[in-house]
Amino acid sequence: MVVQSRLAPSKEHIAQLANAYARHRPLVQRGLTVAFVFYVISSTYRGFSSRPAAPSAPSSKRKGKGKEGDNASKPRVAVDAIFYQRLSKILRIVIPSIRSKEALLLCMHSSLLIFRTVISLYVAALDGKIVASLVRAQPVPFLMNILKWLLVAVPATWTNSWLSYVQNKLALAYRTRLTQEVMRQYLGDGSEPQDLKVFYKLANLDDRIKNPDQMITHDIQRFSTHLAAIYANVAKPVLDVILYNYQLSQNVGAEGLVLLTVLVQASAALLRALTPAFGQYAALSAQLAGNLRHTHSRLAEFAEEVAFFGGEETEKMLVEREYAGLVKHENRVLRKRWWHGCVEEGIVKWLWGSFGLCICAIPVFFKLPGMAAVDMGGRTEGFVTNRRLLLSASDAFGRVMYSYKDLSELAGYTTRVATLLETMADVRKGKFEKALVSSASIEENAKILRGRGVIIESEEIQFENVPIVTPNGDILVRSLSFYVKPGQHLLIVGPNGCGKSSLFRILGGLWPVYGGIVRKPPASQFILIPQRPYLSLGTLRDQVIYPHSKEDMEARGITDEDLGDILRVVQMENIVEREGGWDSAREWREALSGGDQQKIAWARLFYHKPKYAVLDEATSLVPPDMEGMMMEHATRLGITLLTVSHRPSLWKYHSMILQYDGQGGYVFTKLDAEKRLALQQEKEALDLKLLEVPKMRARLAELQELAAERTRA
């Protein structure tokens, strides 16, 4: 008993400790408040700091076919170091300097957020005074407080409207900056000619980006909107938590604030543990939506082929499969959002609300040191003010919790945009990831694919031991050598799939060179006329001078009359009057026949007058006499022709021939058009005679049978 009495503190000791605490309570309050501010900032930083991503199976590059790579192509999404690294690179694009328009909008946005918090603190105190005047039955103070309430509504509504306006302007500014940068890399800006082919290489030489149209339009828009909102969803709630809780600590004591913080953090940890990976879900949703859009766009692009084959059911199955995958994913996300919303509201709204009511009741049930006794109206005013502050603080803390979900969704769109930028950067460096054919794994073929050739700018065209390789690794010709001098027209013939068009793509700088030496003029000195020419959106004049503008045409000293002379060469001078003048705009692919489209392409060739023209069945839809006139006019303009055609009537316009055998071999030699045409005619005559052989044999058998019958008779 003596020992217990010595260990148990006496009433005098308790009284002394209480008095000491009361004397030093202001210092303790300041210490607890400073510690709280430091804790809020540090915990927010830790909450948004790098988190490891879920492990994913490594994906093999340039391998696989079909559905094999689907799992590997799923976006890696996490709020981790890679996310912050990608975000920082994009931020340097959307906010190029502190003097930029975006930085000014961000500064204005921050000022408005702080001003709105100050207004909220004033309204919380004013709310308590209004209720206190009601409890005390004081009409004059009540009316004065109502007047203050109406007056403060003016800057409050002004601030809220400006916040929404500035945030939307900020999102639009981000989108504009990012779209301009992406389009600069995607289509080039003219300063680096090799960049002008990124849009082609991205679609044909690399498999990482399946739907760049959706990424450039939808994903950049969603990223910009989330980026503009994330600042308000993170910075403003953190500031509100600090200011509201500081004011609350002045009213109920920092001790209650510490207790509230412990309870809230414990429940918040539970909520974070139960939060699904919404960022990965957002990125996967965007990817699935892009796949669905890509399937629809393919159907529109190949509608004629599908209609001829009667492939409606197959295409419908493909579209429904993509849509079913999207709906399945969205339903899964909705289910997770449903139960997460239940848990979230139960903790944030109801559990935290009960904690707050207990904290607000402290000044009512307990006498705090340093606080004077108040009447019923004073207690009511304090309770209402504290309650308002607590609700605001709870809402701010809830928004801090929600902000991680917003940050996760931002991570999803950041992954999509960063993947686009990174892939375009790799393509510009000549780094591609493409699914290869099975034969590419053979050591001899793999050695060719690992190699790189040399491109030398020259007035002539010369290939020295250059392999012709498709983007998927199919080697069409192992070593091709030929030369074309200016004025030496080249005819290229061979079966389908032997490498005729592939040769043109290498000349145009579209495909990489895997070995040997290529001497050629720059790509700007080539013009391609395919069997189905490209007609742009624009006026009739734009079709002839594409890709020039009217200003570019006038700068070259060319007038509409000169364009009329060019159309006269291809016998289309009447089209200007027929279509309503040079400035008339149509969907020219539908307005012009196939033959007229090819004539427009030839007129475009005569306008630009390049050194070389690549003709891929470019006269298949025009009369033979017309094609001869166009060939002769191109020769007079000094244009060297590289022609793919099966029409013997074009042979006489060429002096060299490159003939593929379809088995990886070729013959390059001079073309004797008359001799070759004579041989061709002789071959056709022999073919006709050979067709008559079965008939002659049948007739001979009939005659022999008749002769035999007469002999027997």
C-alpha positions as a printed Julia matrix, in Angstrom:
713×3 Matrix{Float64}:
   0.0     0.0      0.0
   2.88    2.36     0.79
   4.47    1.56    -2.59
   1.19    2.16    -4.43
   0.7     5.5     -2.67
   4.16    6.57    -3.73
   3.59    5.58    -7.4
   0.14    7.14    -7.69
   0.28   10.92    -8.39
  -1.23   13.07    -5.7
  -3.89   15.68    -6.25
  -1.32   18.38    -5.62
   0.91   17.03    -8.4
  -2.03   16.92   -10.8
  -2.99   20.47    -9.91
   0.59   21.64   -10.4
   0.77   19.96   -13.84
  -2.57   21.49   -14.83
  -1.45   24.95   -13.74
   1.85   24.56   -15.58
   0.03   23.44   -18.72
  -2.4    26.38   -18.44
   0.49   28.83   -18.13
   2.29   27.41   -21.16
  -0.8    26.55   -23.17
  -0.34   29.33   -25.79
   3.15   28.01   -26.51
   1.85   24.43   -26.68
  -0.95   25.56   -29.01
   1.51   27.21   -31.39
   3.74   24.16   -31.34
   0.86   21.81   -32.09
  -0.39   24.1    -34.87
   3.04   24.32   -36.52
   3.4    20.55   -36.22
  -0.03   20.11   -37.82
   0.85   22.32   -40.79
   4.11   20.43   -41.28
   2.26   17.12   -41.01
  -0.36   18.1    -43.62
   2.28   19.21   -46.13
   4.54   16.19   -45.57
   1.68   13.68   -45.65
   0.35   15.22   -48.87
   3.81   14.98   -50.38
   4.17   11.36   -49.31
   0.7    10.57   -50.61
   1.56   11.91   -54.07
   5.14   10.67   -54.13
   6.32    7.83   -56.33
   4.53    4.54   -55.86
   5.65    1.32   -57.5
   3.57    0.12   -60.4
   2.02   -3.27   -60.59
   4.46   -5.74   -62.11
   3.79   -6.56   -65.73
   5.11   -9.23   -68.0
   7.95   -8.06   -70.2
   7.0    -7.54   -73.82
   9.25   -8.67   -76.61
  10.03   -6.09   -79.25
   9.53   -6.69   -82.96
   8.12  -10.16   -82.37
   4.78  -11.89   -82.42
   1.67  -11.78   -84.5
  -2.04  -11.43   -83.99
  -3.4   -11.4    -80.45
  -0.12  -12.49   -78.91
   0.95   -9.03   -77.98
  -2.34   -7.77   -76.63
  -1.46   -8.22   -72.99
   1.94   -6.7    -73.51
   0.37   -3.66   -75.18
  -1.68   -2.72   -72.13
  -0.54    0.66   -70.82
   1.6     0.73   -67.7
  -0.16    3.22   -65.41
   0.9     4.19   -61.89
   1.59    7.32   -59.85
   5.29    6.55   -59.75
   8.62    8.06   -60.73
   7.99    7.37   -64.42
   4.67    9.24   -64.21
   6.28   12.31   -62.64
   9.13   12.18   -65.15
   6.67   12.06   -68.05
   4.49   14.76   -66.51
   7.46   17.08   -66.01
   8.4    16.74   -69.69
   4.85   17.55   -70.77
   4.67   20.47   -68.33
   7.72   21.99   -70.01
   5.71   21.87   -73.23
   2.45   23.35   -71.92
   4.17   25.95   -69.68
   7.28   26.92   -71.66
   8.3    29.82   -69.38
   7.18   31.83   -66.35
   6.31   34.7    -68.69
   4.02   32.61   -70.87
   0.26   33.01   -71.04
  -0.2    29.67   -69.29
   1.95   30.76   -66.33
  -0.07   33.98   -66.04
  -3.34   32.04   -66.06
  -1.95   29.67   -63.42
  -0.96   32.61   -61.21
  -4.41   34.15   -61.63
  -5.99   30.8    -60.8
  -3.93   30.54   -57.59
  -4.91   34.07   -56.5
  -8.59   33.32   -57.02
  -8.32   30.09   -55.02
  -6.74   31.9    -52.06
  -9.32   34.68   -52.25
 -12.15   32.14   -52.2
 -10.71   30.51   -49.06
 -10.57   33.89   -47.31
 -14.19   34.52   -48.23
 -15.14   31.08   -46.86
 -13.48   31.87   -43.51
 -15.35   35.15   -43.28
 -18.66   33.48   -44.18
 -18.12   30.83   -41.48
 -17.69   33.51   -38.81
 -20.63   35.5    -40.2
 -22.82   32.41   -40.13
 -22.16   32.02   -36.41
 -22.99   35.68   -35.72
 -26.32   35.39   -37.57
 -27.38   32.35   -35.5
 -26.18   34.04   -32.26
 -28.28   37.13   -32.97
 -31.29   34.86   -33.5
 -30.73   33.06   -30.2
 -30.32   36.39   -28.38
 -33.4    37.82   -30.16
 -31.48   40.88   -31.43
 -33.19   42.09   -34.65
 -30.81   44.96   -35.5
 -27.57   42.86   -35.38
 -29.44   40.12   -37.24
 -30.43   42.47   -40.11
 -26.93   43.97   -40.23
 -25.4    40.5    -40.5
 -27.9    39.59   -43.25
 -26.83   42.74   -45.11
 -23.17   41.7    -44.77
 -24.16   38.25   -46.05
 -25.7    39.78   -49.19
 -22.72   42.07   -49.73
 -20.17   39.26   -49.45
 -22.18   37.3    -52.03
 -21.01   39.74   -54.73
 -17.28   38.91   -54.57
 -18.07   35.26   -53.78
 -20.14   34.7    -56.93
 -17.65   36.74   -58.97
 -14.79   34.59   -57.7
 -16.54   31.28   -58.39
 -17.42   32.3    -61.95
 -13.89   33.53   -62.59
 -12.44   30.29   -61.2
 -14.46   28.21   -63.65
 -13.6    30.54   -66.52
  -9.86   30.63   -65.81
  -9.69   26.85   -65.3
 -11.36   26.24   -68.68
  -9.08   28.8    -70.32
  -6.1    27.07   -68.73
  -7.23   23.68   -70.06
  -7.68   25.18   -73.54
  -4.23   26.79   -73.39
  -2.65   23.49   -72.33
  -4.41   21.68   -75.16
  -3.32   24.27   -77.71
   0.33   24.11   -76.68
   0.37   20.31   -76.59
  -1.49   19.93   -79.88
   0.89   22.35   -81.6
   3.91   20.4    -80.35
   2.43   17.05   -81.33
   1.45   18.31   -84.78
   4.93   19.8    -85.21
   6.45   16.38   -84.62
   3.67   14.48   -86.41
   3.6    16.5    -89.65
   6.82   18.51   -89.28
   7.39   22.26   -89.37
   9.5    22.51   -92.51
  12.81   23.08   -90.7
  13.7    19.37   -90.59
  12.56   17.58   -93.77
  12.95   14.1    -92.3
  10.27   14.89   -89.73
   7.66   15.27   -92.46
   7.36   11.49   -92.73
   6.63   10.75   -89.05
   2.88   10.42   -89.66
   3.56    7.75   -92.3
   6.17    5.83   -90.34
   4.01    5.88   -87.23
   1.19    4.15   -89.11
   3.21    1.76   -91.27
   6.58    1.04   -89.64
   5.65    0.87   -85.96
   3.0    -1.07   -84.03
   2.92    0.9    -80.75
   0.39    3.53   -81.83
  -2.76    2.02   -83.34
  -4.95    5.12   -83.33
  -2.97    8.38   -83.39
  -6.1    10.29   -84.44
  -7.78    9.55   -81.11
  -4.62   10.35   -79.13
  -4.19   13.72   -80.85
  -7.84   14.72   -80.48
  -9.51   12.98   -77.53
  -6.62   11.98   -75.25
  -4.87   15.35   -75.4
  -8.18   17.07   -74.64
  -8.85   14.82   -71.63
  -5.28   15.21   -70.39
  -5.47   19.02   -70.6
  -8.79   19.09   -68.74
  -7.48   16.83   -65.95
  -4.21   18.77   -65.7
  -6.03   22.09   -65.34
  -8.36   20.62   -62.69
  -5.7    18.72   -60.71
  -4.11   21.96   -59.48
  -7.38   23.15   -57.97
  -8.07   19.66   -56.65
  -4.7    19.43   -54.85
  -3.38   22.9    -53.96
  -6.71   24.41   -52.9
  -7.78   21.54   -50.6
  -4.36   21.47   -48.91
  -4.52   25.22   -48.33
  -8.08   24.9    -47.05
  -7.14   22.1    -44.63
  -4.37   24.26   -43.15
  -6.38   27.5    -42.85
  -9.67   25.97   -41.7
  -8.0    23.79   -39.11
  -5.85   26.67   -37.87
  -8.96   28.75   -37.28
 -10.66   25.74   -35.73
  -7.73   25.22   -33.36
  -8.13   28.81   -32.19
 -11.74   28.06   -31.26
 -11.64   24.52   -29.82
  -7.96   24.15   -28.99
  -5.13   22.41   -30.8
  -5.62   19.33   -28.6
  -8.92   18.56   -30.24
  -7.34   19.15   -33.63
  -4.64   16.59   -32.89
  -7.22   14.05   -31.77
  -9.3    14.68   -34.88
  -6.23   14.3    -37.1
  -5.38   10.91   -35.57
  -8.91    9.59   -36.08
  -9.18   10.95   -39.62
  -5.79    9.61   -40.71
  -6.59    6.14   -39.4
  -9.82    5.99   -41.41
  -8.13    7.62   -44.43
  -5.5     4.88   -44.46
  -8.31    2.33   -44.65
  -9.92    4.24   -47.52
  -6.65    4.42   -49.47
  -6.16    0.68   -49.07
  -9.62    0.06   -50.55
  -9.25    2.46   -53.51
  -9.0     0.62   -56.89
  -6.46    1.48   -59.61
  -8.63    4.06   -61.36
  -5.66    5.42   -63.36
  -5.06    2.13   -65.12
  -8.81    1.81   -65.73
  -8.88    5.26   -67.38
  -5.96    4.45   -69.69
  -7.45    1.08   -70.63
 -10.84    2.71   -71.31
  -9.19    5.18   -73.68
  -7.34    2.35   -75.42
 -10.49    0.24   -75.86
 -12.46    3.25   -77.12
  -9.67    3.92   -79.61
  -9.77    0.33   -80.84
 -13.53    0.58   -81.38
 -13.15    3.84   -83.3
 -10.33    2.33   -85.37
 -12.55   -0.64   -86.31
 -15.32    1.71   -87.47
 -12.85    3.85   -89.44
 -11.49    0.74   -91.2
 -15.04   -0.21   -92.19
 -15.59    3.26   -93.67
 -12.21    3.17   -95.45
 -12.75   -0.24   -97.05
 -16.53   -0.02   -97.47
 -16.38   -0.85  -101.19
 -14.3    -4.0   -100.7
 -16.51   -5.16   -97.82
 -19.64   -4.55   -99.89
 -18.32   -6.53  -102.87
 -17.3    -9.46  -100.66
 -20.54   -9.37   -98.66
 -18.55   -9.12   -95.44
 -21.2    -7.31   -93.4
 -21.61  -10.12   -90.89
 -17.87  -10.47   -90.36
 -17.4    -6.71   -89.92
 -20.4    -6.6    -87.59
 -18.82   -9.37   -85.53
 -15.53   -7.44   -85.31
 -17.27   -4.22   -84.27
 -19.44   -6.03   -81.73
 -16.38   -7.79   -80.32
 -14.59   -4.48   -79.74
 -17.74   -2.93   -78.29
 -18.34   -5.93   -76.02
 -14.8    -5.61   -74.67
 -15.35   -1.9    -73.99
 -18.72   -2.49   -72.29
 -17.3    -5.32   -70.18
 -14.51   -3.06   -68.97
 -16.84   -0.12   -68.29
 -19.23   -2.34   -66.32
 -16.33   -3.59   -64.25
 -15.23   -0.01   -63.54
 -18.81    1.0    -62.67
 -19.08   -1.86   -60.15
 -15.82   -0.84   -58.52
 -16.87    2.81   -58.46
 -20.19    1.84   -56.84
 -18.78    0.02   -53.82
 -15.88    2.47   -53.56
 -18.39    5.34   -53.53
 -20.35    3.66   -50.72
 -17.23    3.18   -48.59
 -15.94    6.63   -49.44
 -19.15    8.47   -48.5
 -19.59    6.4    -45.36
 -16.12    7.31   -44.11
 -15.76   10.87   -45.41
 -19.27   12.17   -44.82
 -20.72   10.22   -41.91
 -17.78    8.91   -39.86
 -15.77   12.1    -40.15
 -18.94   14.11   -39.49
 -19.46   12.33   -36.18
 -15.84   13.01   -35.23
 -16.35   16.68   -36.04
 -19.51   17.02   -33.95
 -17.64   15.67   -30.95
 -14.8    18.15   -31.51
 -17.23   21.06   -31.88
 -18.85   20.13   -28.56
 -15.58   20.5    -26.6
 -16.03   24.23   -25.78
 -19.64   23.53   -24.68
 -18.94   20.68   -22.25
 -15.43   21.61   -21.11
 -13.92   24.83   -19.77
 -10.8    25.49   -21.85
  -7.96   27.45   -20.21
  -7.69   31.02   -21.41
 -11.26   31.21   -22.69
 -13.85   33.4    -20.97
 -17.3    32.12   -20.04
 -20.0    32.93   -22.6
 -23.77   32.91   -22.6
 -26.1    30.72   -24.64
 -25.78   32.97   -27.7
 -21.99   32.91   -27.5
 -21.92   29.13   -27.21
 -24.33   28.86   -30.16
 -22.2    31.25   -32.22
 -19.05   29.28   -31.42
 -20.71   25.94   -32.19
 -22.15   27.11   -35.55
 -18.85   28.75   -36.58
 -16.85   25.69   -35.58
 -19.35   23.43   -37.28
 -19.07   25.46   -40.5
 -15.27   25.44   -40.31
 -15.27   21.73   -39.62
 -17.53   20.96   -42.58
 -15.3    23.05   -44.82
 -12.17   21.36   -43.46
 -13.78   17.94   -43.85
 -14.76   18.77   -47.42
 -11.22   19.98   -48.13
  -9.68   16.84   -46.66
 -12.12   14.73   -48.65
 -11.03   16.54   -51.8
  -7.42   15.79   -50.88
  -8.43   12.12   -50.67
 -10.33   12.31   -53.93
  -7.43   14.08   -55.59
  -5.37   10.9    -55.6
  -8.09    9.3    -57.68
  -7.97   12.33   -59.99
  -4.19   12.04   -60.06
  -4.48    8.37   -60.99
  -6.78    9.25   -63.9
  -4.35   11.99   -64.92
  -1.62    9.32   -64.85
  -3.66    7.27   -67.32
  -3.96   10.1    -69.83
  -0.34   11.13   -69.19
   0.71    7.61   -70.17
  -1.22    7.86   -73.44
   0.13   11.31   -74.38
   3.68   10.46   -73.28
   3.57    7.22   -75.28
   2.64    9.21   -78.37
   5.48   11.7    -77.82
   8.03    8.98   -77.01
   7.05    6.87   -80.0
   7.32    9.85   -82.35
  10.76   10.63   -80.9
  11.86    7.02   -81.52
  10.49    7.09   -85.06
  12.45   10.26   -85.78
  15.59    8.43   -84.64
  14.79    5.42   -86.81
  13.82    3.15   -83.91
  10.8     1.0    -84.73
   8.88   -1.77   -82.99
   7.05   -3.95   -85.48
   5.67   -7.49   -85.48
   7.83   -9.48   -87.9
   7.17  -12.46   -90.14
   8.47  -15.82   -88.96
  11.27  -15.87   -91.55
  12.82  -12.8    -89.93
  14.15  -14.98   -87.12
  16.45  -16.87   -89.5
  20.02  -15.82   -88.77
  20.76  -14.76   -92.35
  17.63  -12.6    -92.5
  18.12  -11.26   -88.98
  21.61  -10.08   -89.96
  20.13   -8.06   -92.82
  17.46   -6.55   -90.53
  20.1    -5.45   -88.02
  22.04   -3.6    -90.71
  21.66   -0.04   -91.94
  22.56    1.38   -95.31
  23.98    4.7    -96.42
  21.95    7.39   -98.2
  23.91    9.9   -100.27
  22.27   12.89  -101.93
  22.93   12.9   -105.65
  21.51   14.11  -108.95
  21.25   10.5   -110.15
  19.55    7.43  -108.73
  21.81    4.52  -107.94
  21.3     1.45  -105.75
  24.37   -0.59  -104.76
  23.64   -3.94  -103.08
  20.53   -2.6   -101.34
  18.13   -5.17   -99.82
  14.42   -4.53  -100.36
  12.75   -5.25   -97.0
   9.14   -4.65   -95.98
   8.3    -3.17   -92.53
   7.32   -6.6    -91.2
  10.73   -8.05   -92.04
   9.88   -9.83   -95.3
  12.98   -9.71   -97.55
  11.81   -9.33  -101.16
  15.23   -8.81  -102.78
  18.46   -9.5   -100.94
  20.69   -7.26  -103.03
  19.43   -4.8   -105.66
  21.75   -2.75  -107.88
  20.72   -0.4   -110.69
  21.14    3.2   -111.77
  19.03    5.87  -113.47
  20.51    9.03  -114.95
  18.42   12.15  -115.59
  16.48   11.68  -118.83
  16.77    7.88  -118.67
  13.2     6.73  -118.15
  12.95    3.45  -116.23
  10.21    0.85  -116.68
   9.65   -1.48  -113.72
   7.74   -4.73  -114.24
   7.11   -7.89  -112.29
   4.42   -9.88  -110.48
   2.49   -8.53  -107.52
   4.35   -8.4   -104.2
   7.81   -8.57  -105.74
   9.03   -5.13  -104.54
   8.03   -2.6   -107.2
   6.23   -0.21  -104.84
   8.74   -0.96  -102.08
  11.46    0.52  -104.26
   9.51    3.77  -104.55
   9.01    3.96  -100.8
  12.75    3.74  -100.25
  13.32    6.46  -102.86
  10.75    8.66  -101.12
  12.45    8.22   -97.74
   9.46    6.38   -96.29
  11.18    3.06   -95.55
  14.58    2.59   -93.93
  17.57    1.27   -95.88
  18.9    -1.96   -94.36
  22.18   -2.11   -96.26
  24.19   -0.99   -99.25
  24.39    2.51  -100.68
  21.51    4.57  -102.06
  22.3     7.63  -104.1
  19.25    9.73  -104.86
  17.97   13.31  -104.98
  16.1    14.64  -101.94
  12.51   13.44  -101.48
  11.25   16.88  -102.53
  12.46   16.12  -106.08
  10.08   13.15  -106.37
   6.34   13.16  -107.07
   4.28   10.0   -106.86
   1.23    9.44  -109.05
  -0.56    6.27  -107.87
  -3.38    4.52  -109.66
  -5.83    6.27  -107.33
  -4.42    9.79  -106.77
  -4.86   11.7   -103.53
  -7.26   14.65  -103.77
  -7.2    17.01  -100.8
  -9.98   18.98   -99.16
 -10.13   22.38  -100.8
 -10.72   24.22  -104.04
 -10.13   23.08  -107.61
  -6.95   25.15  -107.65
  -5.73   23.32  -104.54
  -5.99   19.98  -106.35
  -3.57   21.11  -109.06
  -1.01   22.91  -106.87
  -1.12   20.55  -103.83
   0.63   20.8   -101.4
   1.23   24.48  -102.28
  -1.14   27.23  -101.23
  -2.36   30.03  -103.46
   0.26   32.31  -101.92
   3.0    29.79  -102.74
   1.75   29.6   -106.31
   1.76   33.37  -106.73
   5.23   33.57  -105.17
   6.46   31.28  -107.99
   4.98   33.72  -110.51
   2.26   31.32  -111.68
  -1.27   32.56  -112.36
  -4.62   30.89  -112.88
  -4.1    31.33  -116.62
  -0.95   29.23  -116.37
  -2.9    26.56  -114.54
  -5.46   26.67  -117.35
  -2.67   26.0   -119.84
  -1.6    22.99  -117.79
  -5.16   21.64  -117.75
  -5.27   22.13  -121.51
  -2.35   19.72  -121.85
  -4.35   16.99  -120.11
  -7.52   18.01  -122.02
  -9.41   19.2   -118.91
  -9.68   22.93  -119.64
 -13.49   22.75  -119.43
 -13.5    21.6   -115.81
 -12.96   25.14  -114.49
 -16.18   26.44  -116.05
 -18.04   23.19  -115.36
 -17.25   23.18  -111.64
 -17.82   26.9   -111.05
 -14.34   28.39  -111.18
 -10.97   27.83  -109.53
 -12.3    28.67  -106.04
 -15.11   26.13  -106.07
 -14.84   23.49  -103.34
 -16.09   19.92  -103.69
 -15.49   16.45  -102.39
 -13.34   15.92  -105.46
 -12.91   12.18  -105.0
 -16.65   11.87  -105.59
 -17.07   14.71  -108.1
 -14.44   13.46  -110.57
 -14.25   10.16  -112.43
 -11.25    7.9   -112.08
  -9.8     9.06  -115.38
 -10.24   12.73  -114.48
  -8.55   12.12  -111.13
  -5.51   10.68  -112.9
  -5.44   13.67  -115.26
  -5.52   16.06  -112.28
  -2.55   14.15  -110.82
  -0.65   14.6   -114.11
  -1.53   18.32  -114.11
  -0.09   18.48  -110.59
   3.1    16.87  -111.93
   3.39   19.45  -114.71
   2.85   22.27  -112.21
   5.63   21.18  -109.83
   8.08   20.0   -112.54
  10.17   17.73  -110.28
  13.31   15.97  -111.48
  11.75   12.54  -111.09
   8.2    11.22  -111.28
   7.14    7.87  -109.87
   4.2     6.48  -111.87
   2.41    3.51  -110.34
  -0.2     2.45  -112.94
  -0.82    6.2   -113.33
  -2.41    5.94  -116.79
  -4.58    2.87  -116.32
  -7.83    4.86  -116.61
  -6.97    7.26  -119.45
  -7.06    6.52  -123.23
  -3.8     5.35  -124.85
  -3.46    8.47  -127.02
  -3.85   10.66  -123.93
  -1.18    8.79  -121.97
   1.23    9.19  -124.84
   0.69   12.95  -124.93
   1.26   13.22  -121.17
   4.42   11.09  -121.32
   5.86   13.21  -124.12
   5.03   16.47  -122.31
   6.72   15.21  -119.12
   9.83   14.4   -121.17
   9.84   17.91  -122.69
   9.7    19.38  -119.15
  12.84   17.41  -118.22
  11.07   15.02  -115.86
  12.62   11.55  -115.59
   9.95    8.87  -115.31
  10.05    5.74  -113.15
   7.03    3.79  -114.3
   5.23    0.69  -113.08
   2.83   -0.45  -115.79
   1.75   -3.56  -117.65
   0.62   -1.64  -120.74
   2.93   -2.36  -123.74
   1.99    1.01  -125.23
   4.23    2.73  -122.65
   7.38    0.78  -123.45
   8.51    3.1   -126.21
   8.79    6.01  -123.77
  11.42    4.23  -121.61
  15.07    3.42  -122.21
  15.81    1.12  -119.23
  13.92   -1.77  -117.66
  14.04   -3.35  -114.19
  12.25   -6.69  -114.24
  11.56   -8.7   -111.07
  10.96  -12.45  -111.28
   8.98  -12.64  -108.01
  11.5   -15.07  -106.44
  13.98  -12.48  -105.16
  15.78  -12.11  -108.51
  15.75   -9.32  -111.09
  17.15   -8.18  -114.42
  18.28   -4.61  -115.09
  19.13   -3.78  -118.69
  18.48   -1.41  -121.58
  15.02   -1.52  -123.07
  14.7    -1.99  -126.83
  11.05   -1.06  -127.05
  10.56   -2.05  -130.73
  12.22   -5.43  -130.29
  10.41   -6.09  -127.02
   7.1    -5.05  -128.58
   7.73   -7.3   -131.57
   8.52  -10.19  -129.24
   5.42   -9.39  -127.23
   3.27   -9.39  -130.38
   4.85  -12.64  -131.52
   4.19  -14.15  -128.11
   0.56  -13.03  -128.22
   0.19  -14.48  -131.74
   1.68  -17.8   -130.6
  -0.63  -17.78  -127.56
  -3.61  -17.35  -129.88
  -2.39  -20.19  -132.08
  -1.86  -22.39  -129.02
  -5.42  -21.67  -128.0
  -6.53  -23.01  -131.39
  -4.56  -26.29  -131.0
  -7.22  -28.12  -128.93
  -9.9   -27.13  -131.45
  -7.74  -28.26  -134.38
  -7.01  -31.57  -132.65
 -10.72  -32.11  -132.04
 -11.51  -31.3   -135.68
  -8.72  -33.65  -136.83
 -10.19  -36.44  -134.71
 -13.63  -35.82  -136.28
 -12.2   -35.94  -139.8
 -10.27  -39.13  -139.04
 -13.45  -40.73  -137.71
 -15.43  -39.74  -140.84
 -12.7   -41.1   -143.08
 -12.7   -44.38  -141.18
 -16.49  -44.73  -141.58
 -16.29  -44.17  -145.35
 -13.53  -46.75  -145.61
 -15.67  -49.33  -143.83
 -18.62  -48.51  -146.05
